[in-house]
Amino acid sequence: MDAVQQKWLVRLILKDMKISLGQNSIISAFHPDAKEMFEVNANLEKVCSKLRDPFVRLHEMMVELMSPFKPQLADRVSIGKIVKEMGGKEFFIETKYDGERCQLHMKGDQFKYFSRNGFEFSSDYGSTPAEAGKFTSFLNPCLKSNVQEVILDGEICAWSKVDRCLLQKGEQFNIRQLKDSEEAVSRTAR
């Protein structure tokens, strides 16, 4: 690549195009269904390979086992707005745990872990239950034996064995780098 091509490649990677066009505008110009498909599966390569002809429309967007999809994220709103929306009715607020958002796909004895952006990190947690000491080896026995396929979406958090509570990311640790030999902390799913 010449210098200009390298500049635009870096801008694409950093999502800093400086052309007043966002990702959605560009991807929609590729195919009318591209934005919706990318929102469902978070895989640009899959979008490009499945949507080659802009005149052939998709009728359904499907989630596929062992392939990441973008999770639905909650909107942030003020407590005041919640109180107003609830109109004086009693409501509960769940604690937001700050671990690592994870999407787990299981098919048979194969496990795949994906980040909220669709990056796979199965090697950190174990691709099979046979990987002793990794998260999958502890999670697998918790599933009923008749469960052959499942997708779980949630937060993987660290548990303090000393304080008997979930740790927050602000406590400066990396959930993926925790070792089972660390006596004070273990991983748990929420």
C-alpha positions as CSV (number, residue, x, y, z in Angstrom):
1,M,0.0,0.0,0.0
2,D,1.1,3.5,-0.6
3,A,0.9,6.2,2.1
4,V,-2.6,7.3,1.3
5,Q,-4.0,3.7,1.3
6,Q,-2.3,3.1,4.6
7,K,-3.8,6.3,6.1
8,W,-7.3,5.1,5.1
9,L,-6.7,1.6,6.4
10,V,-5.7,3.0,9.8
11,R,-8.7,5.3,9.8
12,L,-11.0,2.3,9.0
13,I,-9.5,0.3,11.9
14,L,-9.7,3.2,14.3
15,K,-13.3,4.0,13.1
16,D,-12.1,7.6,12.5
17,M,-13.0,8.2,8.9
18,K,-13.4,12.0,9.1
19,I,-15.8,11.9,6.1
20,S,-19.1,12.4,7.9
21,L,-20.1,8.9,7.1
22,G,-20.6,6.4,9.8
23,Q,-20.3,2.6,9.7
24,N,-24.0,2.2,9.1
25,S,-24.0,4.4,6.0
26,I,-21.1,2.6,4.5
27,I,-22.4,-0.9,5.2
28,S,-25.9,0.0,4.0
29,A,-24.4,1.1,0.7
30,F,-23.0,-2.4,0.2
31,H,-26.3,-4.2,0.6
32,P,-29.8,-3.1,1.8
33,D,-29.7,-6.0,4.4
34,A,-26.0,-5.5,5.5
35,K,-26.6,-3.3,8.5
36,E,-29.3,-5.6,10.0
37,M,-27.2,-8.7,9.3
38,F,-24.1,-7.2,10.9
39,E,-26.2,-6.1,13.9
40,V,-27.3,-9.7,14.4
41,N,-24.0,-11.6,13.9
42,A,-21.2,-9.1,14.4
43,N,-19.2,-10.8,11.6
44,L,-18.2,-8.5,8.7
45,E,-16.7,-11.4,6.7
46,K,-20.0,-13.3,6.9
47,V,-21.9,-10.3,5.8
48,C,-19.7,-9.8,2.8
49,S,-19.8,-13.5,1.8
50,K,-23.5,-14.0,2.2
51,L,-24.7,-10.7,0.7
52,R,-22.8,-10.6,-2.6
53,D,-25.7,-9.6,-4.7
54,P,-27.5,-6.4,-3.5
55,F,-30.6,-7.5,-5.5
56,V,-31.0,-10.7,-3.5
57,R,-32.7,-9.8,-0.2
58,L,-32.6,-11.8,3.0
59,H,-36.0,-12.8,4.4
60,E,-34.7,-13.8,7.9
61,M,-31.8,-12.9,10.1
62,M,-30.8,-16.0,12.0
63,V,-28.6,-16.6,15.0
64,E,-26.3,-19.5,14.4
65,L,-24.9,-21.8,17.0
66,M,-21.1,-21.5,17.4
67,S,-21.1,-18.1,15.6
68,P,-21.2,-14.9,17.6
69,F,-24.1,-12.4,17.4
70,K,-24.4,-8.9,18.9
71,P,-26.2,-9.0,22.2
72,Q,-29.0,-6.5,23.0
73,L,-27.5,-4.0,25.4
74,A,-29.5,-2.1,28.0
75,D,-29.9,1.6,27.7
76,R,-28.5,3.8,30.4
77,V,-31.1,6.0,32.0
78,S,-31.3,8.2,35.1
79,I,-33.0,6.9,38.3
80,G,-35.3,9.9,38.0
81,K,-36.5,8.7,34.6
82,I,-37.1,5.2,36.0
83,V,-39.1,6.6,38.9
84,K,-41.2,8.7,36.5
85,E,-41.8,5.7,34.2
86,M,-42.9,3.5,37.0
87,G,-45.5,6.0,38.1
88,G,-45.0,5.4,41.9
89,K,-45.0,1.6,41.6
90,E,-42.5,-0.4,43.6
91,F,-39.5,-1.6,41.5
92,F,-36.1,-3.2,42.0
93,I,-32.7,-2.4,40.6
94,E,-30.2,-5.1,40.0
95,T,-26.6,-4.5,40.8
96,K,-24.5,-4.1,37.7
97,Y,-21.6,-6.5,38.0
98,D,-18.5,-5.5,36.3
99,G,-16.8,-8.6,34.9
100,E,-16.4,-9.6,31.3
101,R,-19.4,-9.8,29.0
102,C,-19.4,-13.2,27.5
103,Q,-21.4,-15.2,25.0
104,L,-21.0,-18.9,25.4
105,H,-22.0,-21.4,22.7
106,M,-22.0,-25.1,23.4
107,K,-22.5,-27.9,20.9
108,G,-21.9,-31.4,22.3
109,D,-18.6,-31.1,24.2
110,Q,-17.4,-28.1,22.2
111,F,-17.5,-24.7,23.8
112,K,-16.8,-21.3,22.2
113,Y,-16.6,-18.1,24.1
114,F,-17.1,-14.7,22.4
115,S,-16.7,-11.1,23.6
116,R,-19.6,-8.6,23.0
117,N,-17.7,-7.5,19.9
118,G,-17.6,-11.1,18.5
119,F,-14.0,-11.9,19.3
120,E,-13.4,-15.5,20.2
121,F,-11.4,-16.2,23.4
122,S,-12.2,-19.9,24.0
123,S,-8.6,-20.8,24.7
124,D,-8.8,-18.6,27.8
125,Y,-11.7,-20.5,29.3
126,G,-11.4,-23.9,27.7
127,S,-12.9,-25.3,24.4
128,T,-13.8,-28.6,26.0
129,P,-14.6,-29.8,29.5
130,A,-11.4,-31.9,29.4
131,E,-9.2,-28.9,29.9
132,A,-8.8,-29.3,33.6
133,G,-8.7,-26.1,35.7
134,K,-10.3,-23.9,33.0
135,F,-13.8,-22.4,33.4
136,T,-15.4,-24.9,31.0
137,S,-14.4,-27.8,33.2
138,F,-16.3,-26.3,36.1
139,L,-19.3,-25.1,34.1
140,N,-20.0,-28.3,32.2
141,P,-21.1,-30.3,35.2
142,C,-23.6,-27.6,36.1
143,L,-25.5,-28.2,32.9
144,K,-28.1,-31.0,32.8
145,S,-26.8,-34.0,30.9
146,N,-29.6,-33.8,28.3
147,V,-28.4,-30.3,27.2
148,Q,-26.6,-30.8,23.9
149,E,-26.7,-27.3,22.5
150,V,-27.0,-23.9,24.3
151,I,-26.2,-20.3,24.0
152,L,-25.6,-18.4,27.3
153,D,-25.1,-14.6,27.4
154,G,-24.0,-12.9,30.5
155,E,-21.1,-11.6,32.6
156,I,-18.2,-13.7,33.9
157,C,-17.1,-12.3,37.2
158,A,-14.4,-13.0,39.8
159,W,-15.4,-14.3,43.2
160,S,-13.4,-13.3,46.2
161,K,-13.1,-16.4,48.4
162,V,-11.8,-14.2,51.3
163,D,-14.5,-11.5,51.2
164,R,-17.2,-13.9,49.8
165,C,-18.4,-11.4,47.2
166,L,-18.0,-10.6,43.5
167,L,-15.1,-8.4,42.6
168,Q,-15.5,-5.4,40.3
169,K,-13.2,-4.5,37.4
170,G,-12.2,-1.3,39.3
171,E,-10.2,-3.6,41.6
172,Q,-7.6,-3.9,38.9
173,F,-7.6,-7.5,37.8
174,N,-8.1,-9.3,34.4
175,I,-10.8,-12.0,34.6
176,R,-9.2,-13.9,31.7
177,Q,-5.8,-14.0,33.4
178,L,-7.0,-15.4,36.7
179,K,-5.4,-18.7,37.5
180,D,-7.2,-21.4,39.4
181,S,-4.2,-21.7,41.7
182,E,-5.0,-18.2,43.0
183,E,-6.5,-19.1,46.4
184,A,-8.3,-15.8,47.1
185,V,-10.2,-15.5,43.8
186,S,-12.2,-17.8,41.4
187,R,-14.4,-17.2,38.3
188,T,-18.1,-17.4,38.3
189,A,-20.8,-16.8,35.7
190,R,-23.8,-14.4,36.2
